[in-house]
């Protein structure tokens, strides 16, 4: 069974079993899911962004019907979105993660701002690299 790297803080490791379960379902490295969670919410179950993204994986309910604060559901929803965007991006994680951050249209029309899109993706991938 794939477990999380020791790199992650306890705020992320506390969700390890749910991360691993969802990651295995979508065949994604659990450490990549942990990297998204770290950047998105820091492991804060009740995280709410200014734009309305909710929970551990910071999901936008107005775009994703699976959005919920419930931990298992939030992680599974986030992982399913990650997998979808990865495939839509031609199996490229950098672009897929940029889509996760500000939507496919937002990336393609360069509406992500200075910290969004590829800057976000590079931040997630840097944490992922450090976990290896």
Secondary structure, 3 states (H helix, E strand, C coil): CCCCCCCCCHHHHCCHHHHHHHHHHHCCCHHHHHHHHHHHCCCCCCCECCCCEECCCCEECCCCCCCCCCHHHHHHHHHHHHHHHHHHCCCCHHHHHHHHHHCHHHHHCCCCCCCCCHHHHHHHHHHHHHCC
